[in-house]
Amino acid sequence: MLAEVITIVQYLFQIYFYMIIVYVLMSWLPNLRENFIGELLAKLVEPYLSPFRRFIPPIFGMLDISPIVALFVLQLAEQGLLTILFRLL
């Protein structure tokens, strides 16, 4: 039972990771953010990215590295949660 929960948690983190990547790539083509998928991704990803954007200013005024930091923190959170779940096995 716990093994299935671990697998689901891994898939959910992986899906959210790729959602962030797609959202960031969509910023290169602004028209993509204005369609249904872009708006849906914005509603799901922006609440997570906005705290990072508040604390990490863009480099040279235009290069936003906050998604990279956010992805790194997401990976750390996944590893921490998986470590806790593996110890419960």
C-alpha positions in Angstrom: 0.0 0.0 0.0 2.7 2.5 0.9 4.7 1.6 -2.2 1.7 2.7 -4.3 1.6 6.0 -2.4 5.3 6.6 -3.0 4.8 5.9 -6.7 1.9 8.4 -6.9 3.8 11.0 -5.0 6.7 10.6 -7.4 4.4 11.0 -10.4 2.7 14.1 -9.0 6.0 15.8 -8.3 7.2 14.8 -11.8 4.0 16.2 -13.4 4.3 19.5 -11.5 8.0 19.7 -12.5 7.1 19.4 -16.1 4.2 21.8 -15.8 6.7 24.5 -14.5 9.1 23.8 -17.4 6.3 24.1 -20.0 5.0 27.3 -18.4 8.5 28.8 -18.5 9.0 27.8 -22.1 5.6 29.3 -22.9 6.9 32.7 -21.8 9.2 32.8 -24.8 6.0 32.8 -27.0 3.6 35.2 -25.1 0.7 34.3 -27.3 0.7 30.8 -26.0 0.0 32.0 -22.4 -3.3 33.6 -23.6 -4.9 30.3 -24.6 -6.8 27.9 -22.3 -3.8 25.7 -21.5 -1.6 28.8 -20.8 -4.2 30.2 -18.4 -4.6 26.9 -16.7 -0.9 26.4 -16.2 -0.7 30.0 -14.9 -3.3 29.2 -12.3 -1.5 26.1 -11.2 2.1 27.2 -11.4 2.1 31.0 -10.5 1.2 30.5 -6.8 4.3 28.4 -6.4 6.6 30.6 -8.5 5.5 34.0 -7.2 7.3 33.7 -3.7 10.5 32.9 -5.5 10.1 35.9 -7.9 9.5 38.1 -4.9 12.9 37.2 -3.3 15.0 36.6 -6.5 15.3 39.7 -8.7 15.8 39.2 -12.5 19.5 39.3 -13.6 20.3 42.3 -15.8 16.6 43.2 -15.5 15.4 40.6 -17.8 16.7 37.1 -17.0 14.5 35.4 -14.5 16.3 32.6 -12.7 13.6 32.1 -10.1 12.0 29.1 -11.9 15.4 27.3 -11.7 15.5 27.9 -8.0 11.9 26.9 -7.7 12.6 23.6 -9.5 15.5 22.9 -7.3 13.4 23.5 -4.2 10.7 21.3 -5.6 13.2 18.5 -6.1 14.5 18.9 -2.5 10.9 18.7 -1.2 10.3 15.6 -3.2 13.4 13.9 -1.9 12.6 14.9 1.6 9.1 13.6 1.4 10.2 10.4 -0.3 12.8 9.8 2.4 10.2 10.1 5.1 7.9 7.8 3.2 10.6 5.2 2.7 11.4 5.2 6.4 7.8 4.3 7.0 8.2 1.1 4.9 
